[in-house]
Amino acid sequence: MDSLFNPRAVAVIGVSEKPGSLGTAVLRNLVRTGYAGRIIPVHPRLDMIEGLACTSSIADLPGDVDTAFLALPAGVTVEAVEALAAAGVSNVIVGSSGYAEGGDAEGIALQDALGAVGDRTGIRIVGPNCNGIYSGTHRVSIGFNSGHERVHASGGLALLSHSGALFDLMARRLDALGAGLSMFVSVGNEVRCDVLDYLAHAIDDPATRAVALLLDAIPSADRFRSLAERARAAGKPIVVLKLGQSELGGAAATAHSSRLVGDADAYAAFFDSCGVPTVSTIEGLVTAGVLLDRHGYREGGMVAFSTSGAGASLMADMADRHGIALPPYSEATLAALTDHLRYGRLLNPTDIGSLKGMAAIDDVLDRTLGEDGVAVFAGLVHTMPGPSRERFVKALGRASEAYDIPVVMISPGGLPDDAAEAYRSIGATVLSETDCAFEAVAALLGGRAQAATATSQPSAALAPLQSGRMLTEPESLALLAEFGVAIAETREAASAEEAMAAARAIGFPVALKGVVQGVAHKSEAGLIRLGLADAAAVSDAFASMKTPRVIVQAMRRGDIEAMVGVTRSADVGLVLVAGLGGVFVEALRQTVSWALPVDRASVARRLDASPLGRVLLSARWRHAGSRDALIDAIMSVQEFALQAGSLIEAAEINPLVIGADGAIAVDGLVIPARPSLDIAA
């Protein structure tokens, strides 16, 4: 793609003397931003426009035109792209709308035809329905967005975006942070060239040090994962802002797991599995991109200082909200710094006011930034008197340089210019929004790579999935048990006599459940009887069920009910979900998700931060080992899902009873892909 971002000559088709002409805006932007190559407007009747000599037709373009911008109505673009390819142009940026984005048959047909021209001729198509590209490295602005009108500093951050209109906002944020741009591309409808093609180029681009992605969706989960690994190996961190939230829906909607994992959850889990941090705001995306450009991913926690006790408390709250570790100072450091304290105990975050004065700041910063596990320093500061600020800045600069610690300074409302410049002089990034700063720091610390989970050869137990029908509960439980899930003892019965015999064999009390094909949630259908204490109760329950078959199951009671499931996202594939379960699982929505494959350590990390995980780790939880039993169940469901692959839409265990006996599956549901029967919700 070098010829796209560093073309020898650029042609603009669709120029006009009429006010508001997109093509003419592209011409002006190329000129005003200092493009050094030839600019060739194409118009059949004009000799000159904007001081540039026109070429009368595409066929007359010279052979050194590498990139063309097409500002023509959608209906004539296919013919124009054909002509550009015939003229030897390598790249065309299609700025017009009117293609598949509208969902109408005509627009879809036009986009298909455009793609067919590209496939046949090999011309690279950017868009359609895009704003253009910008190269900060080569000073090339080919686009009509207001962000294309200005010169942006050359730098190491690539902005790859499904939104062209937000370029100006992102670029202004980048300018305000004193950072530079390697490239920007508005990917549009992605005919032939999708966002992952541009990501691959950014990874290979010598000028790019970090990539910020503003995404609607990704075209291939497997390719993104591969590119994320390539970027990591190249030392080029990635940060993502994912747009849009929706439910997965589809055939698997009968499973709680599918209702609990929306599109945003699936993507968040997927990016986490790739070791790619995500943010939720434009400010956070650009700020995180700048920090990653300057410092790369860092592993560890944060030391935080504030010029007030309230500020220190706020920093602790914000760090907790964004999942940033604040490692406590070691006993050796506390002992060494005790004499510097006016009161209390030295804590992280540190209130500078608790120190005896700035005379102590050199020693305090040197020891705290030199602690093991410290990866970043953040300060929440107000305006300090000149001598105090000068001493603080010098001490912070020496310590951060000595230990290679990135510095982020936060001052809501901003600092005086001289104070801000003093912090920037030691390499600090100075920010005025607290939440954005912590979001960006979390991204700086969020690039944890995961080890892929290997799977064995597919099990013969998967044969029932070939039918395409939803499995019954006993079939689902038996299948999950094959992959290591611990299940409550379960037997099937087709008569009252068989049910009583099964209950005697299992031991009272038991549960009785009706088996009805296509009914997923039995409690809502009145097909469950619990706590049956003797044979007579079992016989009566069987008669009341009015179903030809039942299952008899050992009653399992624990102190908490969980759910573990897996569902399919159309974009990122299979997603695990686990959390608090029971009949109110959807109302509670206290779950966490992981994209497959995921390693055990990553499962434990996210589970432990969830409400269920905090319960299992609390001092009042009585059953040692039950957390590990839950993780065992999650990993077993993953193994089942990885082996089943495309054969399943969803599966879940709910409830998974957790208590003295570990984690025992009481109810199971497996939904094969493309079920042939109607599924009752």
LUMVO-601846 format. One record per residue (C-alpha): residue in one letter; y, x, z. Coordinates in steps of 0.2 Angstrom, whole numbers, plus 2048, in hexadecimal, padded with zeros to 3 digits. Example, Ala and Ser with C-alpha at 12.3 -4.5 7.8 and 13.67 -1.06 7.14 Angstrom:
BEGIN
a7EA83E827s7FB844824
***
This chain:
BEGIN
m800800800d80C80F7FFs8138087EFl8177F87F7f821800806n82880F7FCp82A8097EAr8328147DCa83B8057D5v83D7F27DAa83F7E47CFv8467D37D4i8417C47CAg84B7B47CDv85D7BB7D0s86B7AF7CDe87E7AE7CFk87D79E7D8p88179F7EBg8727A07F6s8667A77E9l8577AF7F2g8557BC7E4t8677C17E5a8667C37F8v8577CF7F5l8617D97E9r8707DA7F6n8647DF804l85C7ED7FAv86E7F47F6r8767F2807t8677FA811g867809806y8588087FBa8578197F1g84D8137E2r8518097D3i8557F67D5i8527EC7C6p8577D97C5v84E7CF7B8h8587C17AFp8577BB79Dr86A7B879Bl8737C37A7d8787D57A3m87E7D97B5i87C7D27C6e8837DA7D6g8877E97CDl8767EC7C6a8707EC7B4c8647DE7B0t8537DE7A6s8517CF79Cs83E7CC79Fi82F7D27AAa8277D979Ad8367E5798l8357ED7A9p8338007AAg8238087AFd82980E7C0v82B7FD7C8d81F7FD7D6t8247ED7DFa82C7DD7D9f8337CE7E3l8307BD7DCa83E7B07E0l8387A37D4p8317917D7a81F7907DCg81B7877CBv81F7967C1t8197A47CCv8077A67C5e80E7A97B3a81A7B67BBv80D7BF7C5e8027C07B5a8117C87ACl8157D47BAa8037DA7BAa8037DD7A7a8137E77AAg80A7F37B5v8137ED7C6s8077F17D5n80F7E57E2v8177D47E1i8207CB7F0v81F7B87EDg82E7B17F7s82C79F7F2s8237917FCg81A7827F4y8087897F6a7F9785802e805784811g80977280Dg7F776D80Cd7F97637FBa7ED7657EDe7FA76C7E1g80077A7EDi7EE77F7F1a7EA7807DEl7F978A7DBq7F57967E9d7E37977E2a7E979B7D1l7F57A97D8g7E67B17E1a7DC7B07D1v7E97BA7C8g7E97C77D5d7D67C87D5r7D67CA7C3t7E47D67C0g7E47E07D1i7F67DD7D4r7FA7DD7E7i8027CC7EDv80C7CB7FDg80E7B9802p8117AC7FAn81D7A3806c8237B380En8347BB811g8307CD80Bi82D7DE812y8377EC81As8347FE81Cg83E807829t836818824h83B817812r84A80C814v8437FE809s8497EC80Ci8417DF800g8447CE807f8517C180An8507BE81Ds85F7C3827g8557D182Fh8547D881De8677DA81Cr8697E7829v8647F982Bh8577FC838a85380D840s84381583Ag836816847g82481484Cl82180184Ea81A7F6840l81D7E4841l8107D9838s8147C7838h80F7B6833s8217B1835g82E7B882Aa83D7AE832l83A7B7842f83D7C883Bd84F7C883Fl84C7C4851m83F7D1853a8497DE84Ar8597DB855r84E7DD865l8477ED85Ed8597F385Aa85F7EE86Cl8517F9873g856808869a845808860g84180A84El836801841s829808835m8267F982Cf8277E682Cv81D7D9821s81E7C7820v80C7C381Bg80F7B1815n8007A880Fe7F67B880Dv7F07B67FBr7E57C67F8c7EE7D0805d7EC7CA817v7F37D0828l7E47DB82Ad7E77E481Ay7F97E8821l7F27ED831a7E67F9829h7F580181Fa7FF802830i7F080C838d7F0818829d803819828p80982A82Fa819823835t81281483Fr80D818852a80B806858v8087F4850a80F7E4856l8067D484El80E7C384El7FE7B8849d7FA7A7844a7E87AC842i7DD7BA83Cp7D37B982Cs7C47C3833a7BF7C6845d7B37D4841r7C07DD836f7CD7DC843r7C17E3850s7BD7F1845l7D07F5841a7D47F4854e7C6801857r7CE80C848a7DF80A84Fr7DA80F861a7D181F859a7E1823850g7EC821860k7F5812859p7F6803866i7F77F1860v7FF7E2869v7FE7D0864l8077C0866k7FC7B2860l8057A285Bg7FE79085Dq7F2788868s7E577B864e7D4775869l7C477B860g7BD76A85Eg7B0767851a79E763854a79D76C864a7AB76286Dt79D759877a79B76A881h7A776D88Fs7A877F889s7B077A879r7BC76F881l7C177C88Dv7C378A880g7D2786875d7D8791866a7E479B871d7D679E87Ea7CA7A4871y7D77B0869a7DC7B787Aa7CA7BA87Ff7C77C286Ef7D67CE86Fd7D17D3880s7C07D787Ac7C87E286Dg7D37EB87Av7E27E4872p7F07DD87Et7F87CD87Bv80A7C687Fs8117B587Ft8237B7879i82D7C086Be8367CA877g8267D087Fl81E7D486Ev82C7DF869t82F7E787Aa81C7EA87Cg81C7F286Av82A7FD86Fl82180387Fl811806876d81A80F868r82281B875h81481D880g803816879y7F780D884r7F6813896e7E88108A2g7EB80D8B4g7F88048BFm80B8038C3v81680B8D0a8258008D2f8368038DBs8447F78DFt8557F98E6s8527EA8F1g8447E38FCa8457D28F2g8437DC8E2a8347E58E8s82C7D48EDl8307CD8DCm8287DC8D3a8187D98DDd8187C78D8m81B7CB8C6a80E7D88C5d8017CC8CCr8067BF8BFh8047CB8B1g7F47D38B8i7FC7E48BBa7F47EF8C8l8007F68D6p7F58038DEp7F98068F0y7FF8188F5s7F18238FCe7F182890Ea7F683990At805834901l80A82890Fa80883591Ca812841912l82183590Ft82182D921d830837926h83A831917l83981F91Dr847815927y83B80792Bg82A800927r81C80791Dl81D80D90Bl8178008FFn8157FE8ECp8207F78E7t82C8028F0d83D7FC8F7i84980B8F5g853804903s84580890Fl84881A90Ck853824917g85E828908m85E8308F6a85A8418FEa84883B8FFi8478348EDd8408448E5d8328468F1v82E8338F1l82E8328DEd8248428DCr81683D8E7t81582A8E2l81582E8CFg80883B8D2e7FC8308DAd7EB82D8D1g7EA81D8C6v7FD81C8C3a8018198B1v8128128B0f8228118BBa82D8018BCg83E8008C5l8477F08C9v8597F68CCh86B7F18CEt87A7FB8CBm87A80A8D7p8888158DCg88A8248D0p8838328DBs8758288E1r8708238D0e8728348C9r86683B8D6f85A82D8D4v85A82F8C1k8578428C2a8498408CEl8418328C4g84383D8B4r83A84C8BCa82C8428C3s8288388B4e8298478A8a81D8518B4y8108438B5d81383C8A3i81782B8AAp82181E89Fv8308178A8v8368058A6m8478008AFi84B7EE8B1s85C7E78B6p85D7D48B3g86E7D18ABg86F7E38A6l8777F38ACp8887FB8A8d886806898d8878168A2a8798128ADa86E80B89Fe87181B896a86D8268A5y85C81E8A6r85981F893s85D832894i84D83489Dg84382A891a84381A89At843809891v8507FE899l84E7EB899s8577DD8A0e84A7CF8A1t83D7D18AFd82F7C68A8c8307CE897a8307DF89Ff8207DC8A9e8187D4899a81B7E3890v8157EF89Ea8057E489Ea8027E788Cl8057FA88El7F77FA89Bg7EC7ED892g7E37F7885r7D27F788Da7C47FA880q7B47F2883a7A27F887Fa7997ED873t78A7E487Aa77A7E8871t76D7DA86Es75A7DB86Bq7517D385Dp7537C085Bs7477B7867a7397AB860a74079F86El74F79B862a743791856p74978085Dl75B784857q755783845s754770846g76776E847r765760854m76D761865l75F767871t75A75C880e75E762892p74C769895e74C772884s75D779887l75877F899a748787892l751790884l75E797890a75079C89Ce7487A788Ff7587B188Fg7587B48A2v7627A58A9a75B7A08B9i75778D8B9a7527808C6e74077C8C4t73F76E8B7r7307638B1e7307558A4a7277448A7a72473589Cs71F7298AAa7227258BCe71172C8C0e71573D8B7a72673D8BFm71F73B8D1a7127488CDa71F7548C7a72A7518D7r71B7548E2a7187658D9i72A76A8DAg72D7648ECf7397578F2p7477538F1v7497538DEa75574D8D1l7507418C2k7597428B2g7567378A2v753740892v75C738884q75F740873g77174386Fv77873F880a78074F887h78874A898k77B73F8A2s78673C8B1e7927318A7a78372889Fg77B7248B0l76C72F8ACi76B7398BCr7647358CDl7667428DBg75D7468ECl74D73C8E9a74473F8F9d7337388F6a7277318E8a72D71F8EAa73F7248E7v73972E8D7s73071E8D1d73E7138D4a74A71F8CBf73F7218BCa73E70E8BAs75170C8BBm75471A8AEk74C70F8A0t74971F896p73972588Er73A736896v74273E8A5i74374F8ACv73F7528BFq7497618C6a74976A8D7m7597658E0r7647758E1r7737758ECg7807838EEd7917858F5i79A7858E4e79677F8D2a79A7898C3m7997878B0v7947958A3g795791891v79879787Ft7A178F871r7A679485Fs7B7797859a7B9796846d7C47A5846v7BD7B1853g7AB7AC855l7A17A9865v7AB7A8875l7A47A8887v7AB79D895a7A879C8A7g7B07958B7l7B07878C3g7A47798BDg79E7688C1v7A37578BBf7B575C8BCv7B476C8B2e7C07668A5a7CC75F8B2l7CC76F8BCr7CD77B8ACq7CA78A8B7t7C17958ABv7C27A68A3s7BD7AA891w7B57B9888a7B27BD876l7A17C3872p79B7D0874v7A27D5885d79C7E2891r7977DE8A3a7A67E78ABs7B27DD8A0v7A97CD8A6a7AB7D28B8r7BD7D78B6r7C37C68AFl7B77BC8BAd7BD7C48CAa7CF7BF8C5s7CB7AD8C3p7CA7A08D1l7B77A08D1g7B77B38D2r7C37B38E0v7B87A78EAl7A97B28E7l7B27C18EDs7BA7B98FCa7B67BE90Er7B17AC912w7A47AB904r7937AD90Ch7877B18FEa7877C38FAg7807C68E8s7847B68E1r7937BD8D7d7877C98CFa77B7BA8CCl7897B18C3i78D7C08B8d77A7C18B4a77B7AF8AEi78A7B38A3m7827C289Bs7727B8898v77C7AA88Fq7847B8885e7737BF880f76D7AE87Ba77D7AB871l77D7BC868q76B7BA863a76E7A885Eg77D7AC854s7817A0846l77379484Ci77E78D85Ae78F78485Ca78F78386Fa78578587Fe788783891i7817828A3n78A7768AEp7887768BCl7827878C0v77F7868D3i7857958DDg77F7988EFa7727A08F9d7657A08EBg7717A98DFa77779F8CFi76B7928C9a76D7878B9v76B7758BDd77076D8ACg77077589Bl77777188Av77477A879i77C773869p77577B859a78177E84Ar78476F83Fp77A762849s77275583Fl77374784Cd78373E852i787746863a78C73A871a79A74087B
***
